[in-house]
């Protein structure tokens, strides 16, 4: 009896160490896990105990996860944490006398790559473990690494790939044809005569008209206004779109005259000033500081109503193009959303909707918010990868509809 507590002590210590390691892997995969949550997980495992792998899964999920959007990452990290057979055997001896469950090979899902990268510092197999043969496949006809990255969904990228994609986005441009204004300038190839300038020139020759002065309409870059959804379902895509908007703001070639940016989740936030910081890291940190509703709920109708009431006259007065970046999963009143979308559409030159849900081949406008928004947009594009953003660029420069004169 005296030796029993001493035998249990190392197991409990190793159990706590493995839970801490698991929490550290979650942090590396982008899931915020605090010290108090790890402490609660250790206490819960000691008090509740478990006899099945599913019990341990739900115990850790209940204590370490606080947001629904982190469930996919947790699932992938947990699955990979238990995937190695030798490591699983060792954990069975340390954690529980019986853990039932089989590991099935599955296709890679969203967040699995980040989970794999986060577990890179997992405990190494012991020296006695059998050596496994690794087979390298020379895929000469496969895509290059760059091409694969361009076609990959942002949600499926690892942390390193997201950083590379952000750098690629910073180098992107979104060129657009200039718009005609009501003002004019002189041009020898113009088709409209400038009678005032012609008569003024004839006064120097006693009223004799030597040539007719012709003019053409002046052109200027249009304004761009971006409304970006930063709710939980859009968190990964909205972060990449922040890099995209920062690149448009600081492009060496001024494709747009002014770039105004707003975020919305539960309320509308103007982040234009934050994006005008030249350093991308400082700019995105300022955006995160200003937008306090990041990864919160979604109130698209209320946010667009606020924009129409407080900002529409200020930033849409010169016939701006509006980029609406959202998945359209509205939780509020669909009638309000439809009315505000109609007002926004009438106030701008062109309304372009960027929706990451278009990455699915079987996408259909079944949600009420999507059905309320679609009749009031001019264009509908995906924004889930680098290739989709390149397609948006081509659509605006090549196959775009003629814009109304300013």
C-alpha positions as CSV (number, residue, x, y, z in Angstrom):
1,X,0.0,0.0,0.0
2,X,2.9,2.4,0.8
3,X,4.3,2.0,-2.7
4,X,1.1,2.6,-4.6
5,X,1.1,6.4,-4.5
6,X,4.7,6.4,-5.6
7,X,3.8,4.3,-8.7
8,X,1.0,6.6,-9.7
9,X,2.9,9.8,-9.4
10,X,5.1,9.4,-12.5
11,X,2.0,8.5,-14.6
12,X,0.2,11.6,-13.5
13,X,3.2,13.8,-14.2
14,X,3.6,12.3,-17.7
15,X,-0.1,12.8,-18.3
16,X,0.2,16.4,-17.5
17,X,3.3,16.8,-19.7
18,X,1.5,15.3,-22.7
19,X,-1.5,17.5,-22.2
20,X,0.8,20.5,-22.0
21,X,2.5,19.3,-25.2
22,X,-0.9,18.9,-26.9
23,X,-1.9,22.5,-25.9
24,X,1.4,23.8,-27.2
25,X,0.7,22.1,-30.6
26,X,-2.7,23.7,-30.7
27,X,-1.1,27.2,-30.1
28,X,1.3,26.5,-33.0
29,X,-1.7,25.7,-35.2
30,X,-3.3,29.0,-34.4
31,X,-5.7,28.1,-31.6
32,X,-5.5,30.4,-28.6
33,X,-5.1,28.2,-25.5
34,X,-4.3,29.8,-22.1
35,X,-2.6,28.4,-19.1
36,X,-5.8,28.3,-17.1
37,X,-7.4,26.1,-19.8
38,X,-4.4,23.7,-19.7
39,X,-4.7,23.5,-15.9
40,X,-8.5,22.8,-16.2
41,X,-7.7,20.0,-18.8
42,X,-5.2,18.3,-16.4
43,X,-7.6,18.6,-13.5
44,X,-10.5,17.2,-15.6
45,X,-8.5,14.3,-16.8
46,X,-7.5,13.5,-13.2
47,X,-11.0,13.8,-11.8
48,X,-13.2,12.4,-14.6
49,X,-10.9,9.7,-15.9
50,X,-11.7,7.9,-19.2
51,X,-11.8,4.5,-20.7
52,X,-12.2,5.4,-24.3
53,X,-10.4,7.5,-26.7
54,X,-13.6,9.4,-27.5
55,X,-13.9,10.3,-23.8
56,X,-10.5,11.9,-23.8
57,X,-11.2,13.7,-27.1
58,X,-14.3,15.4,-25.7
59,X,-12.7,16.1,-22.4
60,X,-9.9,18.1,-24.0
61,X,-12.2,19.7,-26.5
62,X,-14.5,21.0,-23.7
63,X,-11.6,22.5,-21.7
64,X,-9.3,23.8,-24.5
65,X,-11.7,25.0,-27.2
66,X,-13.8,28.2,-26.8
67,X,-14.7,29.0,-30.4
68,X,-16.6,26.9,-32.9
69,X,-14.2,27.9,-35.8
70,X,-11.3,26.2,-33.9
71,X,-13.0,22.8,-33.8
72,X,-11.6,21.6,-37.2
73,X,-8.0,22.5,-36.1
74,X,-8.5,20.7,-32.8
75,X,-9.8,17.6,-34.5
76,X,-6.9,17.4,-36.9
77,X,-4.3,18.0,-34.2
78,X,-5.8,15.4,-31.9
79,X,-6.1,12.9,-34.8
80,X,-2.4,13.4,-35.7
81,X,-1.4,13.3,-32.1
82,X,-2.7,9.7,-31.8
83,X,-1.9,8.6,-35.4
84,X,1.6,7.1,-34.7
85,X,1.1,3.4,-33.6
86,X,4.3,3.3,-31.4
87,X,3.4,6.6,-29.8
88,X,-0.1,5.5,-29.3
89,X,1.0,2.3,-27.5
90,X,3.2,4.4,-25.2
91,X,0.3,6.8,-24.5
92,X,-2.1,3.9,-23.7
93,X,0.3,2.7,-21.0
94,X,0.6,6.1,-19.5
95,X,-2.9,7.5,-19.8
96,X,-5.4,4.6,-19.6
97,X,-5.7,0.9,-19.2
98,X,-8.1,0.7,-22.1
99,X,-8.6,3.1,-25.1
100,X,-10.7,1.7,-27.9
101,X,-10.7,3.1,-31.3
102,X,-9.1,2.7,-34.7
103,X,-7.2,5.2,-36.7
104,X,-8.6,5.5,-40.2
105,X,-6.8,7.0,-43.1
106,X,-8.7,10.0,-44.4
107,X,-8.3,12.7,-47.0
108,X,-6.6,15.9,-45.9
109,X,-9.2,18.4,-44.7
110,X,-9.0,22.1,-43.9
111,X,-6.5,22.8,-41.1
112,X,-4.8,19.4,-41.3
113,X,-1.7,20.9,-42.8
114,X,-1.4,23.4,-39.9
115,X,-2.0,20.6,-37.4
116,X,0.8,18.6,-39.0
117,X,3.2,21.5,-38.9
118,X,2.3,22.3,-35.3
119,X,3.2,18.7,-34.2
120,X,6.6,19.0,-35.7
121,X,8.2,19.0,-32.2
122,X,6.3,15.8,-31.1
123,X,8.2,13.4,-28.9
124,X,10.6,11.3,-31.1
125,X,10.3,7.6,-31.2
126,X,12.7,5.7,-28.9
127,X,15.9,4.1,-30.2
128,X,14.4,0.6,-29.9
129,X,11.5,1.5,-32.3
130,X,11.7,-0.3,-35.6
131,X,13.1,1.8,-38.5
132,X,10.5,2.6,-41.1
133,X,11.3,2.7,-44.8
134,X,10.4,6.0,-46.5
135,X,9.7,6.0,-50.2
136,X,10.4,9.1,-52.2
137,X,8.3,9.6,-55.4
138,X,9.8,11.6,-58.2
139,X,6.7,13.3,-59.6
140,X,8.2,14.9,-62.7
141,X,4.8,15.7,-64.2
142,X,3.3,17.2,-61.1
143,X,2.8,20.9,-60.5
144,X,5.6,23.0,-59.2
145,X,5.5,24.2,-55.6
146,X,4.5,27.7,-56.7
147,X,1.7,26.5,-58.9
148,X,0.4,24.3,-56.1
149,X,0.4,27.2,-53.7
150,X,-1.5,29.4,-56.2
151,X,-4.3,26.9,-56.5
152,X,-4.5,26.0,-52.8
153,X,-7.3,27.1,-50.6
154,X,-6.2,29.6,-47.9
155,X,-8.0,27.5,-45.3
156,X,-5.9,24.4,-46.1
157,X,-2.5,26.2,-46.0
158,X,0.0,25.7,-43.3
159,X,1.3,28.7,-41.3
160,X,4.4,28.9,-43.6
161,X,2.3,28.7,-46.7
162,X,0.0,31.4,-45.5
163,X,3.1,33.7,-44.9
164,X,4.3,32.9,-48.5
165,X,0.8,33.6,-49.9
166,X,0.7,36.9,-48.0
167,X,4.0,38.0,-49.6
168,X,2.6,37.0,-53.0
169,X,-0.6,39.0,-52.4
170,X,1.5,42.1,-51.4
171,X,3.0,42.1,-54.8
172,X,-0.4,41.8,-56.6
173,X,-2.1,44.6,-58.5
174,X,-5.7,45.1,-59.3
175,X,-5.6,47.3,-62.5
176,X,-8.8,48.8,-63.7
177,X,-9.5,51.0,-66.7
178,X,-9.9,54.7,-65.9
179,X,-13.3,56.3,-66.0
180,X,-14.4,59.3,-68.1
181,X,-15.3,62.5,-66.4
182,X,-17.4,65.4,-67.5
183,X,-14.2,67.6,-67.7
184,X,-12.3,67.7,-71.0
185,X,-8.7,68.4,-72.2
186,X,-7.3,69.5,-75.5
187,X,-6.3,66.8,-77.9
188,X,-5.3,66.9,-81.6
189,X,-7.2,63.6,-82.2
190,X,-10.4,64.8,-80.4
191,X,-13.8,64.6,-82.0
192,X,-15.5,67.3,-80.1
193,X,-14.8,71.0,-81.0
194,X,-13.9,73.5,-78.3
195,X,-15.6,76.6,-79.7
196,X,-14.4,78.9,-76.9
197,X,-10.8,78.0,-77.4
198,X,-11.2,78.2,-81.1
199,X,-12.7,81.8,-81.0
200,X,-10.1,82.9,-78.5
201,X,-7.3,81.8,-80.9
202,X,-8.9,83.6,-83.8
203,X,-8.8,86.9,-82.0
204,X,-5.0,86.9,-82.5
205,X,-5.5,86.8,-86.3
206,X,-8.3,89.4,-86.6
207,X,-11.0,86.9,-86.4
208,X,-9.6,84.4,-88.9
209,X,-9.9,80.8,-87.8
210,X,-6.8,78.9,-88.6
211,X,-7.8,75.6,-87.0
212,X,-10.6,74.2,-84.9
213,X,-9.5,73.2,-81.4
214,X,-10.7,69.7,-80.4
215,X,-11.1,68.1,-77.0
216,X,-11.5,64.6,-75.4
217,X,-13.0,63.7,-72.0
218,X,-10.5,63.6,-69.1
219,X,-10.0,60.2,-67.5
220,X,-9.1,59.4,-63.9
221,X,-8.7,56.2,-61.8
222,X,-11.9,55.3,-59.9
223,X,-12.2,55.1,-56.2
224,X,-12.3,51.7,-54.5
225,X,-14.3,50.9,-51.3
226,X,-13.9,47.5,-49.7
227,X,-16.4,46.1,-47.1
228,X,-14.8,43.0,-45.5
229,X,-16.5,40.4,-43.3
230,X,-14.3,39.4,-40.3
231,X,-16.7,37.0,-38.6
232,X,-15.6,33.6,-37.4
233,X,-16.5,31.8,-40.7
234,X,-14.4,34.3,-42.7
235,X,-11.4,34.7,-40.4
236,X,-8.7,33.1,-42.6
237,X,-9.9,34.7,-45.8
238,X,-10.4,38.1,-44.3
239,X,-6.8,38.2,-43.0
240,X,-5.5,37.4,-46.5
241,X,-7.8,40.1,-48.0
242,X,-6.3,42.6,-45.6
243,X,-2.9,41.9,-47.2
244,X,-4.6,42.4,-50.6
245,X,-6.2,45.8,-49.6
246,X,-2.9,46.9,-48.2
247,X,-1.2,46.1,-51.5
248,X,-3.8,48.1,-53.4
249,X,-3.3,51.1,-51.0
250,X,0.5,51.1,-51.5
251,X,0.8,50.0,-55.1
252,X,3.6,51.7,-56.9
253,X,1.3,52.2,-59.9
254,X,-1.8,54.0,-58.8
255,X,-4.6,51.9,-60.3
256,X,-7.1,53.4,-57.9
257,X,-7.4,57.1,-56.9
258,X,-8.5,56.4,-53.3
259,X,-8.8,53.1,-51.4
260,X,-11.3,53.1,-48.5
261,X,-11.6,50.0,-46.4
262,X,-14.2,48.9,-43.7
263,X,-14.6,45.7,-41.7
264,X,-17.8,44.4,-40.2
265,X,-18.8,41.5,-38.0
266,X,-21.2,42.7,-35.2
267,X,-20.5,46.4,-36.1
268,X,-18.8,48.5,-38.8
269,X,-15.2,49.7,-38.4
270,X,-13.3,52.1,-40.7
271,X,-9.8,50.8,-41.1
272,X,-8.6,53.1,-43.9
273,X,-6.2,55.0,-41.7
274,X,-4.6,51.7,-40.4
275,X,-4.0,50.4,-44.0
276,X,-2.2,53.6,-44.8
277,X,0.7,52.5,-42.6
278,X,3.4,51.5,-45.1
279,X,4.8,48.4,-43.2
280,X,2.4,45.5,-43.7
281,X,2.9,44.1,-40.2
282,X,2.2,47.4,-38.5
283,X,-0.8,48.0,-40.7
284,X,-2.4,44.6,-39.9
285,X,-1.6,45.0,-36.2
286,X,-3.4,48.4,-36.4
287,X,-6.3,46.8,-38.2
288,X,-6.6,44.2,-35.4
289,X,-6.5,46.9,-32.8
290,X,-9.2,49.0,-34.4
291,X,-11.5,46.1,-35.3
292,X,-12.6,44.7,-32.0
293,X,-15.2,42.3,-33.3
294,X,-12.8,40.0,-35.2
295,X,-13.9,36.4,-35.3
296,X,-17.3,37.3,-33.8
297,X,-20.8,37.1,-35.1
298,X,-22.2,38.3,-38.4
299,X,-24.7,41.2,-38.9
300,X,-24.3,42.0,-42.5
301,X,-27.6,44.0,-42.9
302,X,-27.0,46.2,-39.9
303,X,-23.3,46.8,-41.0
304,X,-24.4,47.9,-44.5
305,X,-27.1,50.0,-43.1
306,X,-24.5,51.8,-40.9
307,X,-22.3,52.3,-44.0
308,X,-25.2,53.7,-46.1
309,X,-26.2,56.1,-43.4
310,X,-22.8,57.3,-42.2
311,X,-20.2,56.8,-45.0
312,X,-22.0,56.4,-48.3
313,X,-22.1,60.1,-49.2
314,X,-18.4,60.6,-48.1
315,X,-16.7,57.8,-50.0
316,X,-19.2,56.9,-52.9
317,X,-19.7,60.5,-54.2
318,X,-17.3,60.1,-57.1
319,X,-18.7,56.9,-58.4
320,X,-16.6,54.3,-56.6
321,X,-16.3,50.6,-57.2
322,X,-17.4,48.6,-54.1
323,X,-15.8,45.2,-53.2
324,X,-18.1,43.3,-50.8
325,X,-16.1,40.4,-49.2
326,X,-18.3,38.0,-47.3
327,X,-19.8,34.5,-47.4
328,X,-23.3,36.0,-47.1
329,X,-24.2,33.9,-44.0
330,X,-26.5,36.4,-42.4
331,X,-28.0,35.8,-39.0
332,X,-30.2,38.9,-39.0
333,X,-33.2,40.1,-41.0
334,X,-33.0,39.1,-44.6
335,X,-35.5,41.9,-45.7
336,X,-33.3,44.5,-44.1
337,X,-30.2,43.1,-45.9
338,X,-32.0,43.2,-49.2
339,X,-33.1,46.8,-48.8
340,X,-29.7,48.0,-47.7
341,X,-28.0,46.1,-50.6
342,X,-30.3,47.7,-53.1
343,X,-29.4,51.2,-51.7
344,X,-25.7,50.4,-51.8
345,X,-25.9,49.2,-55.4
346,X,-27.7,52.4,-56.5
347,X,-25.0,54.5,-54.7
348,X,-21.9,53.0,-56.4
349,X,-20.6,52.6,-59.9
350,X,-20.2,48.8,-59.7
351,X,-20.8,46.3,-56.8
352,X,-18.5,43.2,-56.8
353,X,-19.2,40.4,-54.4
354,X,-16.2,38.2,-53.4
355,X,-17.4,35.0,-51.8
356,X,-15.0,32.2,-50.7
357,X,-17.9,29.7,-50.8
358,X,-17.6,29.7,-54.6
359,X,-14.7,27.3,-54.2
360,X,-17.3,24.5,-53.9
361,X,-18.4,23.1,-57.3
362,X,-21.9,22.4,-55.9
363,X,-22.4,25.9,-54.5
364,X,-26.1,27.0,-54.6
365,X,-27.7,30.2,-53.2
366,X,-29.7,28.4,-50.6
367,X,-29.1,30.6,-47.5
368,X,-31.5,33.4,-47.0
369,X,-28.7,36.1,-46.8
370,X,-27.2,35.0,-50.1
371,X,-30.5,35.0,-51.9
372,X,-31.2,38.5,-50.5
373,X,-27.8,39.8,-51.8
374,X,-27.5,38.3,-55.2
375,X,-30.0,40.4,-57.1
376,X,-28.1,43.6,-56.2
377,X,-24.6,42.8,-57.3
378,X,-22.9,43.3,-60.7
379,X,-20.3,40.6,-60.4
380,X,-19.7,37.5,-58.3
381,X,-16.2,36.1,-57.8
382,X,-14.4,33.7,-55.5
383,X,-11.6,34.8,-53.1
384,X,-10.3,31.6,-51.6
385,X,-6.9,31.3,-53.3
386,X,-4.2,33.2,-55.2
387,X,-5.6,32.0,-58.5
388,X,-9.1,33.3,-57.6
389,X,-7.6,36.8,-57.0
390,X,-5.8,36.7,-60.3
391,X,-9.1,35.8,-62.0
392,X,-10.7,38.8,-60.4
393,X,-7.9,41.0,-61.8
394,X,-8.5,39.6,-65.3
395,X,-12.2,40.1,-65.0
396,X,-11.9,43.8,-64.2
397,X,-9.4,44.5,-66.9
398,X,-10.5,42.4,-69.8
399,X,-14.1,41.3,-69.6
400,X,-15.7,43.9,-67.5
401,X,-18.9,45.7,-68.3
402,X,-18.6,49.3,-69.4
403,X,-18.8,51.7,-66.5
404,X,-21.2,54.7,-66.4
405,X,-19.6,58.1,-67.1
406,X,-18.8,60.1,-64.0
